[in-house]
Amino acid sequence: MAKLQAIRGMNDILPEQTPSWQYLEKCFQQVMHRYAYQEIRFPILEQTALFKRSIGEVTDIVEKEMYSFDDRNGDNLSLRPEGTAGCVRAADQNGLLYNQQQRLWYQGPMFRHERPQKGRYRQFHQFGVEAFGMDGPDIDAEIIQLSASLWNELDLGEYLTLEINNIGSAEDRKSYGAALTSFLEERAESLDDDARKRMHTNPMRVLDSKNPDVQSALGDAPALEDYVNEQSIEHFSKLKALLDRVGITYVVNPRLVRGLDYYNNCVFEWITDSLGAQGTVCGGGRYDGLVAQLGGKPTKAAGFAIGEERLVLMLDSLSKVPAQSLQKTDVYIVVIGEEMSAAAMELSLQLRSSYPQLGIISHCGGGKYNSQLKRAFSSGAELAVVLESDSGEETVKLRRLDDSADSVSVNISEAVLKVGEILGISGS
C-alpha cells in the first residue's frame, strides 16, 4: 500500500524549523501590544460569496485560486484566501464597527491553489492588521509605522524597501481603467494572453505584469495620478508628510495598484531582494468602501497583511533568529532500572517547577546506561542527572556532558539545588 503524502503546496513545519516561526510570532505579538492592537480570531471557512464580493469576481484569486466546494447542505463554502474579508465580516457581525474605532490583528493559515514555489505555498500563513473607524492619513501612517517597527524588532529593516502609491477612489479608477483599456487595445499584439484578458476585466492588473514585453508596451501608458481626485491627492500628501516626520523612507511607485479590488487612496508594499527575485513581504492600504460592500454601515478602514513564510526565509537566510530563541535541552535525566521511574518523574517535576527556563528530558522506555548517556549527549543537554538503583534511591549523580565529564554524587533531596549551582542559575 502506497504511503499517504502531504497535499502538494501544503507543507509540514518540522521541530527544527518551528523556533524561527515562534520567534517571528513572538515579535509580532510584542509589537501589537505596544500599539494596543487587539487579537481577533475568525473561521478558516467562510461563504464563498464573502470573497467574491470583497476581492472581486474577476481577480485571479476568485477565478482560479480559491478552494471552494458545496457542503452537505448545498452551501458554497471556501477556505479563506486572505484575512481582511473574514475580519470585516466577524467585526461587523459582532457589533464592533458602527460608531466605533477598532485596532485589530490576527494570524493563521490562508489557502490559494496556485503554483507552489519558494516562499509561496497553497497553505500559507499571514499576520494581518485592520483598523476601523478612522478617516485621516494618520491611521495610514500608524499602520505603516507599525510594520516598520516589526522590521526593526526582527532586525530586518535594512533589507526592506517601502513603496507607496495613491490609487484614488473607485470612480477615479473606473475612469482611469477606461483610458488604460483603450491604450492597451491599440497595443494588443504586444501583450501576452493574460494581459489581453485583463485589459477588459481588470486593466490595472496589467500594470503588475512580470512579462518584460508587456512592461515595454506600457512605457507611455496613461498615468493613474492624472485621474485621481483632489481629496485623495491631499490625503496622500499629508500621509507622505507624516512618514517624513517619523523618518520612514519610502519610494512612490505610480504602478503599484495591489491585487484586490477593495483598496482606495493609499496602498503600500514592503519589498525585498534578499530572497532572490524581488518579492513582496507585506502589503496593504485603505479600503473605505469594503464594510458597506459587505452589507455593513459605511466604515473607514485600513490594514495590511504579512506573509510569514517569506519572513521566516529571510530570518533563516540572514541568521536573524537569536540563539536563545532556539529550542534547547538543558538537562537529561538518565533512569537506570524500572524501579527508579517514579523517583525520576518526581525529580523532573521538582526541577521544572524550580527552573521553568530549562528544557528537561526525563528518559522513558528503559535501556542501558551507555545507551541513555548517548541520547543525553545527542540531545545537546549540558547536564545529565543519573538515577540508578544500584546507587540507592537516595543518591543521584550529576554529570557534565562535555569533554571534562566532571561529575558529583549528591543526596536526591539536594539534587534540585545542586543542578542550579552547576548551571549557574537560581530557582523560582
Long-range contacts (C-beta under 8 A, 24 or more apart in sequence): 7-122, 7-123, 8-116, 8-122, 9-113, 9-114, 9-116, 9-121, 9-122, 9-123, 10-121, 10-122, 10-123, 11-121, 11-123, 15-327, 17-312, 18-327, 19-321, 19-325, 19-326, 19-327, 20-312, 20-315, 20-316, 20-321, 21-308, 21-312, 22-325, 23-315, 23-321, 23-322, 23-325, 24-154, 24-308, 24-311, 24-312, 24-315, 25-107, 25-308, 26-325, 27-150, 27-153, 27-154, 28-105, 28-107, 28-127, 28-150, 28-306, 30-153, 31-146, 31-149, 31-150, 31-153, 32-105, 32-129, 34-149, 35-103, 35-142, 35-146, 35-149, 36-103, 37-103, 37-104, 37-105, 37-129, 37-146, 38-102, 38-103, 38-104, 38-105, 39-104, 39-105, 39-106, 40-87, 40-90, 40-91, 40-104, 40-105, 40-106, 41-106, 41-108, 42-86, 42-87, 42-89, 42-90, 42-106, 43-80, 43-86, 44-79, 44-80, 44-108, 44-109, 44-111, 45-77, 45-78, 45-79, 45-80, 46-77, 46-78, 46-80, 46-85, 46-86, 46-89, 47-75, 47-76, 47-77, 47-78, 48-76, 48-77, 48-78, 49-76, 50-78, 50-85, 50-86, 50-89, 50-294, 51-78, 51-80, 51-81, 51-82, 51-85, 53-85, 53-293, 53-294, 54-84, 54-85, 54-88, 54-260, 54-261, 54-262, 54-290, 54-293, 54-294, 55-81, 55-82, 55-85, 55-260, 55-261, 55-262, 56-202, 56-260, 56-261, 56-262, 58-201, 58-202, 59-202, 59-205, 59-259, 59-260, 59-261, 60-259, 61-112, 61-259, 61-260, 64-113, 64-114, 65-112, 65-113, 65-114, 66-111, 66-112, 66-113, 67-111, 67-112, 67-113, 79-110, 79-111, 80-110, 80-111, 81-110, 81-111, 81-112, 82-110, 82-126, 82-260, 82-305, 83-108, 83-110, 83-126, 83-128, 83-305, 84-128, 84-130, 84-260, 84-262, 84-287, 84-290, 84-303, 84-305, 85-290, 85-294, 87-128, 87-130, 87-303, 88-130, 88-290, 88-291, 88-294, 88-296, 88-301, 89-294, 91-130, 91-132, 92-291, 92-294, 92-295, 92-296, 92-299, 96-132, 97-132, 97-133, 97-291, 97-296, 97-297, 97-299, 98-296, 98-297, 98-299, 99-133, 100-132, 100-133, 101-131, 101-132, 101-133, 101-134, 102-130, 102-131, 102-132, 102-133, 103-129, 103-131, 104-129, 104-130, 104-131, 104-132, 105-129, 105-130, 106-130, 107-308, 118-275, 118-276, 118-313, 119-275, 119-279, 119-307, 119-309, 119-310, 119-313, 120-307, 120-309, 120-310, 121-309, 124-307, 124-308, 124-309, 125-307, 125-308, 125-309, 126-305, 126-306, 126-307, 126-308, 127-305, 127-306, 127-308, 128-303, 128-304, 128-305, 128-306, 129-284, 129-303, 129-304, 129-305, 130-301, 130-302, 130-303, 131-301, 131-302, 131-303, 132-291, 132-299, 132-300, 132-301, 133-299, 133-300, 133-301, 134-300, 134-302, 135-300, 136-235, 136-238, 137-235, 137-236, 137-238, 137-239, 137-242, 137-266, 138-242, 139-302, 140-239, 140-242, 140-265, 140-266, 140-285, 140-286, 140-302, 141-239, 141-242, 141-243, 141-246, 143-284, 143-302, 143-303, 143-304, 144-243, 144-248, 144-268, 145-243, 145-246, 145-248, 147-270, 147-282, 147-284, 147-304, 147-306, 148-248, 150-306, 151-270, 154-311, 154-315, 154-320, 155-320, 156-311, 156-314, 156-315, 156-318, 156-320, 159-272, 159-274, 159-314, 159-318, 160-270, 160-271, 160-272, 160-281, 161-251, 161-270, 161-271, 161-272, 162-248, 162-249, 162-250, 162-251, 162-268, 162-269, 162-270, 163-250, 163-251, 163-252, 163-253, 163-256, 163-268, 163-269, 163-270, 163-271, 164-239, 164-240, 164-243, 164-250, 164-251, 164-252, 164-253, 164-256, 164-266, 164-267, 164-268, 165-224, 165-252, 165-253, 165-254, 165-255, 165-256, 165-257, 165-266, 165-267, 165-268, 166-224, 166-225, 166-228, 166-232, 166-233, 166-235, 166-236, 166-265, 166-266, 166-267, 167-204, 167-224, 167-228, 167-257, 167-258, 167-263, 167-264, 167-265, 167-267, 167-285, 168-224, 168-227, 168-228, 168-229, 168-232, 168-264, 168-265, 169-228, 169-229, 169-232, 169-264, 169-265, 170-264, 170-289, 171-229, 172-224, 172-227, 172-228, 172-229, 172-232, 173-204, 173-224, 173-227, 175-227, 176-204, 176-222, 176-224, 176-226, 176-227, 177-202, 177-203, 177-204, 179-222, 179-227, 180-204, 180-206, 180-221, 180-222, 183-221, 183-222, 184-217, 184-221, 187-217, 190-214, 190-216, 190-217, 191-217, 202-261, 204-257, 205-257, 205-259, 207-255, 207-257, 208-255, 208-257, 208-259, 218-255, 223-254, 224-254, 224-257, 225-254, 232-264, 232-265, 235-265, 235-266, 236-265, 236-266, 239-266, 258-283, 258-284, 258-285, 262-287, 262-289, 262-290, 262-293, 263-287, 264-288, 264-289, 266-302, 268-304, 272-310, 272-314, 274-314, 274-317, 274-318, 275-310, 275-313, 275-314, 275-317, 279-310, 280-307, 281-306, 281-307, 281-310, 281-311, 281-314, 282-306, 282-307, 327-359, 328-359, 328-380, 329-359, 329-360, 329-361, 329-379, 329-380, 329-381, 330-358, 330-359, 330-360, 330-381, 330-382, 330-383, 330-423, 331-358, 331-359, 331-360, 331-361, 331-381, 331-382, 331-383, 331-384, 331-385, 331-419, 331-423, 332-360, 332-361, 332-363, 332-375, 332-376, 332-379, 332-381, 332-383, 332-384, 332-385, 332-401, 333-360, 333-361, 333-362, 333-363, 333-384, 333-385, 333-386, 333-387, 334-363, 334-369, 334-372, 334-373, 334-376, 334-384, 334-385, 334-386, 334-387, 334-388, 335-362, 335-363, 335-364, 335-366, 335-372, 335-387, 336-368, 336-369, 336-372, 336-386, 336-387, 336-388, 336-389, 336-390, 337-388, 337-389, 337-390, 338-366, 339-389, 339-393, 340-387, 340-388, 340-389, 340-393, 343-387, 343-393, 343-412, 344-387, 347-385, 347-387, 347-396, 347-412, 347-415, 347-416, 350-416, 351-385, 351-415, 351-416, 351-419, 353-428, 354-416, 354-420, 354-427, 354-428, 355-419, 355-420, 355-423, 355-425, 355-427, 355-428, 356-428, 357-425, 358-423, 358-425, 376-401, 377-401, 382-423, 383-419, 383-422, 383-423, 385-415, 385-419, 387-412, 398-422
